[in-house]
Amino acid sequence: MGLFSRFWLEQAPHTATLLINSTTSEASMPIQHFAPPPHVKAPPLSFATRVGDLLFVSGIPGFDAHGALAEGFEAQFANVVVNIKRVLDEAGATTRDLVKVNVLLTRTADVAAMNALYAGAFGPPPYPARTTCVVQALPDPKMLIEIEAVASLAKG
């Protein structure tokens, strides 16, 4: 037998429980799902999921309060930050709880602006670990940026 002898999910509305029975102990970790805001026409996903003390924030593009993509990189970046802060707040966290951030850009020309805006939005130092990638495209051709993140909800 391997380390994990059983693995299954039990689902209820907005909650799933991950049950692991190993050869040394049993653990039950509920999975909490955070839905996208009602104004955002999102694909089938949760904006974030919490497992134990970790919050996994899905890639969030620059939608505004009305669900529309803003014009221009700076406006999209600002909307991404507002949306990330909203889901962090809903989970009881702040940007200071972020441990890893992945930034996807569609234009190399936006890297310098992103670094400047990022420093203001996620600072002061120390910053979370980060990967920045310039990709060929995001799901909507008007999307210039998408950010996903992992936060620690451990207090103490």
VENCOR-V223708 format. One record per residue. N is the residue number from 1. PHI is phi in whole degrees, -180 to 180 (* if undefined). PSI is psi as a letter, one per 20 degrees, with the letter a starting at -180 (NA if undefined). D_LAST is the distance of its C-alpha to the last C-alpha in Angstrom with 2 decimals. Layout:
n=N phi=PHI psi=PSI d_last=D_LAST
n=N phi=PHI psi=PSI d_last=D_LAST
//
This chain:
n=1 phi=* psi=q d_last=36.40
n=2 phi=-82 psi=a d_last=33.56
n=3 phi=-60 psi=g d_last=29.86
n=4 phi=-106 psi=o d_last=29.54
n=5 phi=-93 psi=h d_last=32.35
n=6 phi=-141 psi=q d_last=31.61
n=7 phi=-151 psi=p d_last=29.96
n=8 phi=-157 psi=r d_last=30.49
n=9 phi=-118 psi=p d_last=29.32
n=10 phi=-115 psi=p d_last=29.84
n=11 phi=-113 psi=q d_last=30.00
n=12 phi=-135 psi=r d_last=29.93
n=13 phi=-55 psi=p d_last=29.99
n=14 phi=62 psi=j d_last=27.02
n=15 phi=-141 psi=p d_last=25.24
n=16 phi=-133 psi=q d_last=25.87
n=17 phi=-119 psi=p d_last=24.57
n=18 phi=-95 psi=o d_last=24.42
n=19 phi=-112 psi=p d_last=25.53
n=20 phi=-124 psi=p d_last=25.70
n=21 phi=-116 psi=o d_last=27.67
n=22 phi=-100 psi=r d_last=27.67
n=23 phi=-71 psi=i d_last=29.75
n=24 phi=-113 psi=h d_last=26.85
n=25 phi=-160 psi=r d_last=24.60
n=26 phi=-117 psi=q d_last=24.39
n=27 phi=-137 psi=q d_last=21.59
n=28 phi=-128 psi=o d_last=21.67
n=29 phi=-120 psi=o d_last=19.67
n=30 phi=-70 psi=q d_last=20.65
n=31 phi=-109 psi=o d_last=21.41
n=32 phi=-103 psi=p d_last=21.06
n=33 phi=-108 psi=p d_last=23.55
n=34 phi=-114 psi=o d_last=23.67
n=35 phi=-76 psi=q d_last=27.33
n=36 phi=-64 psi=q d_last=28.95
n=37 phi=-60 psi=q d_last=30.00
n=38 phi=-60 psi=h d_last=33.42
n=39 phi=-79 psi=i d_last=35.30
n=40 phi=-95 psi=p d_last=34.41
n=41 phi=-84 psi=n d_last=36.86
n=42 phi=-101 psi=q d_last=34.54
n=43 phi=-69 psi=r d_last=35.57
n=44 phi=-71 psi=n d_last=34.37
n=45 phi=-160 psi=r d_last=30.63
n=46 phi=-96 psi=q d_last=27.27
n=47 phi=-65 psi=h d_last=25.75
n=48 phi=-158 psi=q d_last=22.48
n=49 phi=-135 psi=q d_last=21.28
n=50 phi=-113 psi=p d_last=17.94
n=51 phi=-131 psi=o d_last=17.64
n=52 phi=59 psi=c d_last=14.58
n=53 phi=-97 psi=j d_last=11.59
n=54 phi=-113 psi=p d_last=14.27
n=55 phi=-116 psi=p d_last=16.45
n=56 phi=-104 psi=o d_last=19.89
n=57 phi=-96 psi=p d_last=21.83
n=58 phi=-62 psi=r d_last=25.58
n=59 phi=-59 psi=p d_last=27.88
n=60 phi=-117 psi=p d_last=28.53
n=61 phi=-84 psi=a d_last=31.80
n=62 phi=-87 psi=l d_last=32.80
n=63 phi=-73 psi=q d_last=33.94
n=64 phi=-88 psi=a d_last=34.32
n=65 phi=-64 psi=i d_last=33.86
n=66 phi=-104 psi=j d_last=37.19
n=67 phi=85 psi=j d_last=36.48
n=68 phi=-101 psi=q d_last=38.73
n=69 phi=-79 psi=p d_last=38.13
n=70 phi=-70 psi=q d_last=38.34
n=71 phi=-84 psi=p d_last=41.00
n=72 phi=90 psi=q d_last=39.95
n=73 phi=-65 psi=g d_last=37.03
n=74 phi=-60 psi=g d_last=35.23
n=75 phi=-67 psi=g d_last=35.39
n=76 phi=-65 psi=g d_last=34.15
n=77 phi=-60 psi=g d_last=31.21
n=78 phi=-59 psi=g d_last=30.31
n=79 phi=-67 psi=h d_last=30.55
n=80 phi=-59 psi=g d_last=28.36
n=81 phi=-63 psi=g d_last=25.58
n=82 phi=-59 psi=g d_last=26.12
n=83 phi=-69 psi=h d_last=25.99
n=84 phi=-66 psi=g d_last=22.84
n=85 phi=-63 psi=h d_last=21.07
n=86 phi=-62 psi=g d_last=22.51
n=87 phi=-71 psi=h d_last=21.18
n=88 phi=-63 psi=g d_last=17.67
n=89 phi=-61 psi=g d_last=17.82
n=90 phi=-60 psi=h d_last=19.24
n=91 phi=-91 psi=i d_last=16.27
n=92 phi=83 psi=k d_last=13.75
n=93 phi=-127 psi=r d_last=13.08
n=94 phi=-134 psi=r d_last=14.74
n=95 phi=-64 psi=h d_last=16.53
n=96 phi=-69 psi=i d_last=13.73
n=97 phi=-90 psi=i d_last=11.96
n=98 phi=-69 psi=p d_last=15.26
n=99 phi=-113 psi=h d_last=15.59
n=100 phi=-150 psi=p d_last=19.32
n=101 phi=-131 psi=p d_last=22.14
n=102 phi=-116 psi=p d_last=25.76
n=103 phi=-112 psi=p d_last=28.44
n=104 phi=-112 psi=p d_last=31.93
n=105 phi=-118 psi=q d_last=34.79
n=106 phi=-101 psi=i d_last=38.43
n=107 phi=-134 psi=p d_last=39.92
n=108 phi=-59 psi=h d_last=39.54
n=109 phi=-62 psi=i d_last=40.64
n=110 phi=-90 psi=i d_last=37.33
n=111 phi=-61 psi=g d_last=35.12
n=112 phi=-63 psi=g d_last=35.45
n=113 phi=-63 psi=g d_last=34.87
n=114 phi=-62 psi=g d_last=31.84
n=115 phi=-60 psi=g d_last=30.31
n=116 phi=-66 psi=g d_last=30.99
n=117 phi=-66 psi=h d_last=29.69
n=118 phi=-61 psi=g d_last=26.58
n=119 phi=-58 psi=g d_last=25.72
n=120 phi=-73 psi=h d_last=25.92
n=121 phi=-79 psi=h d_last=24.12
n=122 phi=-113 psi=j d_last=21.15
n=123 phi=-93 psi=a d_last=21.00
n=124 phi=-77 psi=r d_last=20.64
n=125 phi=-57 psi=q d_last=19.99
n=126 phi=-80 psi=q d_last=18.20
n=127 phi=-90 psi=q d_last=19.29
n=128 phi=-68 psi=q d_last=18.28
n=129 phi=-59 psi=q d_last=20.62
n=130 phi=-148 psi=q d_last=23.80
n=131 phi=-122 psi=p d_last=27.14
n=132 phi=-121 psi=p d_last=30.02
n=133 phi=-126 psi=q d_last=33.15
n=134 phi=-99 psi=p d_last=36.43
n=135 phi=-110 psi=r d_last=37.82
n=136 phi=-66 psi=h d_last=41.32
n=137 phi=-163 psi=q d_last=40.42
n=138 phi=-113 psi=r d_last=37.90
n=139 phi=-54 psi=h d_last=39.02
n=140 phi=-111 psi=p d_last=40.64
n=141 phi=-58 psi=h d_last=42.80
n=142 phi=-82 psi=i d_last=41.57
n=143 phi=-72 psi=p d_last=37.92
n=144 phi=-105 psi=i d_last=37.14
n=145 phi=-153 psi=q d_last=33.40
n=146 phi=-147 psi=p d_last=30.78
n=147 phi=-128 psi=p d_last=27.07
n=148 phi=-121 psi=q d_last=24.74
n=149 phi=-154 psi=r d_last=21.07
n=150 phi=-127 psi=p d_last=18.05
n=151 phi=-122 psi=q d_last=14.57
n=152 phi=-97 psi=p d_last=11.18
n=153 phi=-102 psi=j d_last=9.67
n=154 phi=-68 psi=p d_last=6.59
n=155 phi=-111 psi=p d_last=3.73
n=156 phi=126 psi=NA d_last=0.00
//
